[in-house]
């Protein structure tokens, strides 16, 4: 298997300025660089640029994918993690999930990079979806949603260097099972079942309305005076709207204390969480199989009804259907051969008795004689008992 690696940086809060763009362009001669993104692919090589330097110079999200097992995302958190350190330190293990604080200020970089042996994870290709998922997780974290941090812990816990029987989960945020969207893409990217979040959230209380990720934003908007609202709207219309949004969100964050999200102590091992997920997946598979069986039964009934209607038409005009079978054979192709054989078999049944059998078999013999080299056609006719 040849090696393949994909790298993407994305600027979310605002576009890169000229200095940041110049810095990004110096990191790789092969990369496609714009004020909003940097992407590059490698075969038998690696990205040697300054990842954290790029995240501290305009970019907000980094994703690395390697088909031999390496998966990593890094999130630039300009105002730090919006939780008390005593809270977030229970989720960040310093190995698979690492927080690197800036030398100055409150900002830092949250890195997720669990270790997996080569070939252990399925190969992926829809990288935009995974970057979008990382962007959503970052937005949730910035809004103070502790569930997003728990999701990152789940991804970090699935590390080949960790013993799942000894890895204990942190406090479980309320409303965990309600966190949808990002989990459905981020979990599979790191080799986990999409039902894992639902499994870990079962039996945990719903999130309180007081800790809604949008509550702080809504309160801030209501606090604006008419003049402040007009000024903000004007800025959105004449300036870089993304930059204005980033400035506004930073202002909201600065006015908020560290987020307090209700949690429940479960202290389950990662192995137990995987077992819970396995039970949910088995139940889900049973439900899906029942739905698939019911759908197949409905489709079969519909097809049989249509076949019966078609056979009534065959009795009225058998010659037209014989001509249709011949045209299908003449058009060539496996599907056409099967369709021609189906017509003759249905015609035999529609007319019935010895008469129907002789008519269908005679026409099948004529087709075999007319097209002596079409072995797939003859195989389709034999399968329906039309040729000896």
C-alpha positions, 0 to 999 in steps of 0.5 A, spaced: 500 500 500 502 506 498 503 512 503 498 518 502 498 524 507 493 530 506 494 536 510 489 542 511 489 548 515 483 553 515 482 560 517 475 561 521 475 567 525 478 572 519 482 571 513 489 571 513 493 578 513 499 579 508 504 578 513 500 571 515 499 569 508 507 570 506 508 566 512 504 560 510 506 560 503 513 559 506 511 553 509 511 548 503 512 549 496 507 544 494 501 547 498 495 551 495 495 557 500 489 562 500 487 567 505 482 562 508 486 555 507 492 551 506 492 544 503 497 539 501 497 532 499 503 527 500 506 521 497 512 518 500 513 525 504 511 529 510 509 536 511 515 539 515 512 546 516 510 549 522 503 547 524 503 551 531 506 557 528 501 557 522 495 556 528 498 562 531 498 566 525 491 566 522 489 559 521 484 556 526 483 549 525 488 543 522 487 536 520 492 531 518 490 524 515 495 519 513 492 512 510 497 508 514 494 510 521 495 517 523 489 522 524 490 528 528 486 535 529 488 541 532 484 547 534 486 554 535 483 557 542 484 564 542 481 565 549 483 559 551 478 553 554 472 556 557 472 552 563 476 552 570 482 548 569 480 543 574 474 541 570 478 541 563 484 537 566 480 531 567 478 531 560 485 533 557 490 527 558 496 530 556 498 524 551 492 523 546 489 530 547 494 535 549 493 543 551 498 547 549 498 554 552 501 560 548 507 564 552 503 570 552 495 571 553 490 566 554 490 563 548 492 556 546 492 550 541 488 543 543 491 537 539 488 531 538 492 525 536 491 518 538 496 513 536 493 507 531 497 501 528 498 502 521 492 498 517 488 499 523 483 504 521 479 504 515 481 509 509 478 515 508 477 520 503 471 526 504 476 530 508 472 537 507 466 533 512 472 532 517 474 539 517 467 541 517 466 537 523 472 540 527 470 547 525 463 545 529 467 542 535 471 548 536 465 553 535 462 548 541 468 549 545 468 556 544 461 557 546 463 553 553 459 546 551 463 541 555 460 535 551 464 537 545 470 536 550 468 529 552 467 527 545 474 529 544 476 525 550 472 519 547 477 520 541 483 520 545 481 514 549 481 510 543 489 509 543 493 503 542 497 505 548 491 505 552 488 499 556 481 500 555 480 496 562 484 501 565 482 508 562 476 511 566 472 516 563 471 524 566 465 526 569 459 526 563 456 532 561 449 533 561 445 532 555 451 528 552 446 524 547 443 530 544 450 532 541 449 531 534 452 533 527 460 533 529 460 526 532 457 523 526 463 525 522 469 526 528 468 519 531 469 515 525 475 519 523 478 516 529 475 509 528 469 509 533 462 508 532 457 514 531 453 511 536 458 511 542 456 518 544 449 516 544 451 510 548 455 514 553 450 519 554 444 514 556 442 515 563 445 522 563 440 528 565 439 533 559 442 539 558 440 545 562 437 551 558 441 555 562 447 552 559 445 553 552 451 554 547 447 560 545 444 563 551 450 568 552 450 570 545 442 571 546 443 575 552 449 579 549 444 581 543 439 583 548 443 588 552 445 592 546 442 599 545 439 601 539 445 605 537 450 599 538 446 595 534 446 600 528 453 600 529 454 593 529 450 592 523 454 597 519 460 594 521 457 587 518 455 591 511 462 595 510 467 591 513 469 583 513 463 580 516 467 574 519 472 579 522 466 583 525 463 576 527 470 574 531 471 580 534 464 580 537 464 573 539 471 575 543 467 581 546 462 576 549 467 571 551 471 576 555 464 578 558 463 571 561 466 567 567 468 560 566 463 556 563 459 551 568 456 545 565 452 540 570 456 533 570 454 526 572 460 522 575 459 515 572 467 512 572 466 507 567 472 504 563 473 505 556 472 498 555 465 498 558 463 504 554 465 500 548 460 494 550 454 499 551 456 502 544 456 495 541 449 493 544 446 499 541 449 497 534 446 490 535 439 493 536 440 498 531 442 492 526 436 488 528 432 494 527 435 496 520 434 489 518 427 488 520 426 495 516 430 492 510 426 486 510 419 489 510 422 494 504 424 488 500 417 484 502 413 491 499 418 491 493 417 484 492 409 484 492 409 491 488 414 487 483 409 481 483 403 485 482 406 489 476 408 482 473 401 479 473 399 485 470 404 484 464 402 477 463 395 479 462 398 484 456 402 478 454 396 473 453 393 479 449 399 480 444 404 475 445 407 477 438 409 484 441 412 481 447 416 476 443 419 482 439 421 486 445 425 480 447 429 479 441 430 487 441 433 486 448 437 481 446 440 485 440 441 491 444 446 486 448 448 487 455 447 482 461 441 486 464 438 486 457 439 478 456 436 477 463 430 482 461 429 478 455 429 471 459 424 474 464 420 476 458 420 469 455 419 466 462 413 470 464 410 469 457 410 461 458 407 462 465 402 467 462 399 462 456 400 456 460 400 449 459 404 446 453 402 451 448 406 456 453 412 452 454 413 450 446 412 458 444 417 460 449 422 455 448 422 455 441 423 463 441 429 462 446 432 456 441 431 461 435 435 467 439 440 462 441 441 460 434 441 467 431 446 469 436 451 463 437 456 467 440 452 470 446 454 466 451 451 470 457 444 470 453 444 463 453 446 462 460 440 467 462 435 463 458 438 456 461 437 459 468 430 460 466 429 453 464 428 455 456 434 452 453 437 445 454 
